[in-house]
Amino acid sequence: MTRKDAAHRRLAGRLVIATHNPGKLKEMRELLTPYGIDAVSAGDLGLVEPVENGTTFKENARIKASAAAKASGLPAFADDSGLTVDALDGDPGIYSARWAGPEKDFRRAMQIVEDKLRERGARARSQRTAHFVSALCRAARRVSATIPCSCPPAIPAPSAR
């Protein structure tokens, strides 16, 4: 089997989703169950959340997938994602969840984005462009695939009051 064949072989059986978020696990199970994949979370297995000290979404996804695969002995899948706002030089980026605080209050995070955009005078729609970025990684004994993805939303311009 070539390296390319190994990276594209079908998954089956048990797969660790490198998350402690029950909502994310539910979504992944809905996507994977029809393909015969039994998704279990890192949280359900009692795995420790690794320190996400990468400087990119891709690095952080790799850190999570590799840690879960190593700790569980099972293949693992992880993602890392967030919002990058052009007028904020890519912030919050890999820190999107941190902007939401320990309560994971993404309304709070979006308020911080809005406040920072206003501080920079970014009021027109053309000044409020952003991308939702996600990197996905699958790991077994070693990392076998990391895929970056990006979706371009815009942050709505403030309404006239």
N, C-alpha and C positions, 0 to 999 in steps of 0.2 A: 504494500500500500504506500503510495507516495504521500508526501507531506500535504499536498493540495487535496488529495482524496481524504486524508484524515481530518482536515479542517472542514470538509463538507459532508462528512458522514452524518446520517440521521441520528438524533438523540432518541432514546427510549428509556423507560424505567424512571428511576428517581433522579431528580435534579434539585439542587439547593438553590433557592433564590436568595441572594445575599442581601437580605433586608430584615429589619425588625418591625417593619410597617405592615400591619395586618391588611390595610387597604391595598397596598401594592401586591401583596401575596395573593389576595382575592382576584385582582385583575390578571395576574400572571397565570393563576390556575385556570381561569376562564379561557385564556388563550391557548394554554398548553394541553389541557385534559383531552380535547378531541384528538390529539396526536399521540395519545398513550403515555404522556409524560406525567409522572407523579411529582408535583412541585411541593417542596417543603421549605419553610423559611429558615434562615440562619437563626432567627430568634427562637423558633420552635425547637431547634436542636441545641439551644443554649450556647451558641457560639458568641464569642465576644466580638463587638463591632470594632473593626480595625480603625486606626487613625488614618483619616483621609488627608495625607500630606502631599498629594500630587499637586502639580501646578496647572493641570488641564483636566477636563472631564474624562478624557481617555485614560489618563494615569489613575484617576480615582476609581473608575470602573474596574480597571485591572487590579488595583489594590484589593478591592472588595471581593471580586471573583476569585482571585488567587488565594486570599486568606480563607474564604469559605471552603474552597476545594481542598486546601491543605488540612484544615482543621477537621473536616468531615470525612475525607477520603472519597467523596462523591464528586461528580461533575457539578459545576456551579455556574450561575448566570448572575451578572450584576449590571446595573446601569448607574450612571451619574448624569444628572441633568440640571438645567437651570436657565435663567433668562439672562441674555447679554444685551444691554442697551447701548446702542451706538453712541449717543450723546454723553453717556457716562463712561466712555472708554472701555466698554465691555462689562462693567459692573452691573449687577452683582455677580454674574458669572458663576464660578465654582462655589461662591459664598452665598448663593441664593437661599439655601435653607437656613443659614446663619442669620440672614437679614430677617427671616421669619421668627427668629427667637426660639427659645426652648419649647414654647407652646406650639411651634409650627404654624403660627398665625400668618398666612400668606397675604391677608388683607393688610397687615402691618407692613410686610415687606413691600407691597405695592404702594403703600402710602409713603414709605421712604423713597422709593423710586420717583414717585410724583413730586415729592418735596425737592429732591435733588435736581430733577428736570426743571422745575420752576426756578431754583437757585441759578441755574445756568441759562435761564431765559428760553428754554426749549418749549415753546407753546404751539407752534405750527405742526401739523401732522408730519410734514417732511423732516422735522427735527426730532421726531419721536419714534424712530425706527428701532426695532429690536428683533432678536431671534431667540427662539427656544431651542436650546442645544441639548442633545442627548448622546451619550456614548454607551454602547452596549458591549459587554465582554463575556465570553464563555471560557471557562478554564476547567481543566481536569488535572493531570499531573503537571502540566505546564499550560500557559496561556495559548489558546489555539485560535482565537479570533477576537478582534476589537474593532467595532464599527462606529464611526462618528456619524451623527445625523443632525440636521438643522432644519427648523421650520421658521419662516419669517413672519411673525405677527407684528402689529404696530400697536403702540400704546396710544389709546384715544386722546385726542387733543382735548384740553379742558373745555367744558361747555361755557358759553357766555352766561353770566349770571346777572 
